[in-house]
Amino acid sequence: MSRRRVIVGMSGGVDSSVAAWMLKQQGHDVVGVFMKNWEDDDTDEYCTSREDLVDAASVADVLGIELEAVNFAAEYRERVFAHFLREYEAGRTPNPDVLCNSEIKFRAFLEYAQHLGADAIATGHYARVRRVPGDAARVELLKAGDASKDQSYFLHRLTQEQLAPVIFPLGDVHKRDVRRIAREQGIPTWAKKDSTGICFIGERPFRDFLARYLPRTPGPVQTPAGEEIGRHDGLAYHTLGQRQGLRIGGTRDGTDEPWFVAGKDLARNVLVAVQGHDHPLLYRREVDAIDMHWIVGTPPALPIRVGAKTRYRMPDAACTVLATATGWRATFDAPQWAPTPGQYLVLYDGDVCLGGGVIDAAPAEPVSAQGAPLQAPATAPG
């Protein structure tokens, strides 16, 4: 491989640290860039950006590479966080990490790296890129070699222009080997805990964070039959399939199974809850999506048989995708549990990520886990 100038996004975590080390070992001219994407509460106990910058600088020092810090907080607030708030206010559950990748890490960062004279950019994501055989101008996004860490779901909105200059050094590396390499090479972040949750919320209570930006709108929690069983502080604080935080006591119908959110009635400000993980109202065979993005730029001939995920960390589920008057519809071979408006329907052809769209509503009547149609509830899940 020829020597290239590669700008690496370094978060201060072990993954991007080892990615930078691997590129340096391959003989590239490596420069690290630390992206500061959030600054509303720098002094807050949950904000780790200062600690992360110190860690990234320590790694850069060990590797003998330059590190620059760049502030993308304004771009993040405008392109990611504003969308996040709008979606929650509308009763949907967005995934800001997807937009963070398409708008910040592979757009704002890519533009900055090109300004630095980059031949390529790299991150510590677990995914792979591949030139399309017979068409070197086209790039495919593939799942990672370590299936348990694959992050292609979060990268499915990248374009050909964004993927073309990307290197994913960890694409074929297992996580256990990443930590081993870091330890053996004396990389100071080798034992650092992986970050979890939404990047700008960190480990803080989600409801407390959201209450800073959206007003509380209390209302009733009801069964599908309309029986009030509790109160909620606002529909924005809840998502389909949620179990924790419902504050519902007692049992119904002789069962002590836990309660789950099955829907939202926005017009009446009602949260619909059911008992049992496998309650029929949590399942849908058909899922509609809007704002579909195809990585190759154009949709394939439809209908198409693919594997699909309606949430991260679920196995691909076989389905048929076709176009509708308002978007796209995936009809699954087996009913899917709690597909959630605002999350993403991501499509795969084997290891190749084709793209995906934003889950709209579940259009069909609810079905049981075995696929049998059921009567819709009096308060229809939204």
N, C-alpha and C positions, 0 to 999 in steps of 0.2 A: 504494500500500500504506500502511495506517495505521501510525502510530508505535506500536511495542510495546516492552515491556521484555523483552529477549532475553538469556538467560544462556548464554554460550558456554563449552564445555569447551575449554580451551587447554592443549595438551600441551607447548608450547615448540617445536613443529615448524612448518614452513612452511604446511602445509595449514590447520590451525586458526587460524594467524595471519591468513591471507588471508580465511578465512571470517569472522573478526571484523571485518576491514577492510571487507568487502563489506556486512555488516549495518550498520556505522556509516555507510557511504556512502548506504545506503538510508534513513537518518534514524531508525533505531531507537535506543532507550536500551540500550546494550550494556554488559554486565558480564562480565568473564572470570573463570572459576574453574579453578584448577589442581588436578587430582586426584592426590594421592599415594596410590598403591595398593600399594606394596611398601616395607618398611623393615627386613627381616631383615638386610641387609648394606649399609647406607648408606655405609659406609666402603670397601666393596669396589670394586676398579677397574672392575668391569663395571656398577655401578649409576650411572645418569646423572640421577637425579631432582633432585639439587641443581643441576646444570648446566641441566637443562630448566626448572626454576623460574626461574632467573636469566634464561633466554632469554624465557620467557613474560612476565616482569615488564618486560623491555626492550621487547618488542612492545607491551604495554599502555601503556607510557609514550609510545611513538611515536604510538600511536593515540589517546591521550588518554582511556583508559577505566580503570575500576577493575579491580583483579585481587584475588581472594581465593584463598587456598590452603586446601584442605580435605583432611583425612586419612581415606581410606577403607580403610586397610590392614587393619583388623580385619574389615570386611565382605568384603574381597577374600580374606583367608585362609580365612574360614569358607565363603563361597559359591563361590569359584572354585578356590583352591589346594588345598583339602582334596579336592575332586572330582578335580582333576588327579592327585593322588597315588594316590587309590583306583583310578582307571582304569589308570594305569601298573602298579600292583601287580597288577591283574587281567589284565595282558597286553594291554590295549587301548592305543590311541594317541589321547588326547583332543585337542581343540582349545580351549585355554583362552580364546582371544580371543573365541570365540562367547559363552561364559558371561560374560566380562568385559563385553561389550556389554549382554546381557540383565539381568545382576545388578548391575552397577556403573554403567556410563556412562548407561544408560537406566532405572535404577531408583533406586539410591542418589543419584546425581547429580540425577536428575529431582526426587526428593523434596526435596533440598537447594535446588534452584533454585526450586521452588514456595514453599519457606519464605522465599526472598528476594523473593517477589512476582513471579515470572516469568510472562509471558504465553506465552512459548515458550522452548524450549531449542534450541541448535544445536551441531553438531560439524563437524569437517573431513572427515567421511567422504565418499567418492565413492559416492553413491546418491541416489535421488529419492523423494519421497512425492507421492501424488496422491489427491485426494478422489474417491471413486467417483461417477461421473455418476449423478444421480438419487437418490443416497443420501449426502448430505454428512457423515453421521455415521460413515461407513466410510472407512478410509484404506488405500491400496495402497502397498506398497514396490516401487519400480522400480529396474532397473539404472541405473548412471550413464551419462551421455552419452559419457564416455571409457571404452570397453569394456576397455582395457588396465589401468585402475585401479579398475574396479567392485568395490565392497566389500559388495554386497548379500548375498553368501554368509555373511559374518560377522554380518549383522544379521537373519538369517531367523527368529530365535526371539523377535523383538519382538512385542508384543501391540498391539491397537488402542489401548489406553490409553497405551501408551508411544509409539506413532507419532503420535498425534493432535497433540501440542504440538511436534513436531520440525520444524526447518528444516535442510535440507542445502544450504547456499549453493553448494557446489561440484558439485552434482548435474549441471549441464550445462557444467561448465568442464573443459577439458583440463589435464592436469598441467603441460605446457609453459607454458601461459598463467598458471597459478598462480605459478610461479617468476618469470615475466616481470613480473606485477603486483607481486609482492613486491619485486623489484629496483627497479622504477620508483617505487614508493611509499616506498622507503627502509626497508622492513621488515627488521630485522636478521637474521632467520632465512632470508632468501631463498636462500642457498646451503647451508643446513644439510642434511646427509645424512639421508635417510629412515631411520627405525628399521626394523630387520628382526628376524625371529624372534619367539619368545615374549617378551612384554613384560617379565616378571620375570627372565628368564634373560639377555637381552641378547646380547652377542657371546661370552659365556663358553662353554667346552666343555660340551655338554649332559650327557655322561656324568658329568663331575666334579660338576656341579650336582645331578643326580639322586641320586648316591651319598651326598649329605649327608642325604637323607631316606629312602632305601630301601636295604636291605641288598643287597650283591652276592650273587648266587646262580649261580655258575659252572655250566656244563653243556656238553654236546656240540653242535656244529654238524654236521648230517647232510644227506646227499642224500635225495631222496624214497625211494630204495631202502634207506636205512638205513646207508649208509657214512659213517663219521665222517671229516670233512674239516677239523675245527678245533674251537676252544673259544670259548665266549662267557662274558661276565662276569655276565650276567643277561638274561632275556627282556625285562625292562622297558626295557632300553637299545636295543631294536631295534623296527623297524616294518616292516610289509609293503611290499615294493618298495624297501627300503633297499639301497643299493649300497656306500656308504662305510663304513669302520670294521669290516668283517667279518674282516679279518686272515686271509684264506684264501689260501694260496699254491698254485701248481701248477695243472694243468688236468685235466679229465676228458673222456672221450669224444672226445679229439683236438681240442678247441676251446680257444682262449685267451680266450674271451669273459668279461666280468666276472661276478661272482656277485651274486645278489639274494636278499633274504629272501622266501621264498614262504609261510611259515607258522610257527606256534608250537604245539608239543605241551606244553601246560601241565602235564599229569599227569606227564610224564617229563622236564620241563625241557629239551626239545630244540628247537633252532632249525633250521628246515628251509631250505636254500638251494639255488638252482638257477642254472645258467649261462645268460646271455643275457637281454637286456631283453625279448625276445618269447617267452620260454619259456612253453609252454601253461599251466603251473600258476600263472602270474601273472594269468590272465584269468578273468573270471566274466561270465556273461550275466545272472544273477539276483543281486540284492542285497536282503537283508532289513534293515529298519530298525525301531527301537522308539522310544518316547517322541516320537512325531510331534507337531509343532506346526504348526498352520495359522494364518496371520496374520489371516485374517478371523474366526477363532474356531471355525469348524466345517469339517469336511472336505467336499469337493465330492462330487457323485454319482460313484460308482466303478463300474467301472474308468475311469480317466482317462488320456488321452494327454498327456504333458508332455515338456519338456526337463529334464534333471537333471544335476547335478554330484556326483561322489563325492569331489572334492577341489577346492580353490581353484585358479584359473588353469588350468582345463580348459574346453574349449567345451561347451556344453550337448549332451547326448546324448539322442536320442529314446528314450522308453521308455513302457511301460504300467504304471500303478500300481494295485494292488488291495489290499484288506484281507486279512489272514490271521488264523489263530486267535490268534497271539501278537503281531501288529503289522502291518507293511506290507511289500509286496514290489514292487520295481521290476524289470520284465523288459525289458532293453535290446534294441534292434534289432541293435546290434553289441556284441560282448564288450568289457567295460571292464577296464582295466589296474589291478591291485592295489587293489581297493576294500578299505579298511582298517577293521576294527572299532574303534569309538570315534570315528572321524571322522564327518562329516555327509553325508547324502544330502539335497541341497537341490533343490527342484522349482521350475520356471519355466513360465509360460504366456507365451511371447514375452519381453517385458521385465518382466513382472510376477512377482515372487517370491511363490510361494504358501506357502512354509514349508519344513519339512524335519524329519528325524529322525536319530537316532544309528544309524550302521551297526552292525548286529549281526554275524551271520555270513553268509558267502556260502553259501546253502543248496544250490545246485545243484552238480552235478559240474563240474569245470573244463573249459574249452573252449579251443580254439586261437584265435588272433587272427582266424581266418576263421569261427569259430563251431562247428567240428566237436567233438562230445563226445569226451572223453578218459577213460582209466581213472584213477581217483583214486590218489594216491600211497600207499605203505605207511604213511607217517606223515602223516596228514591235516592240512593247514594249519588252524590254529584262528583 
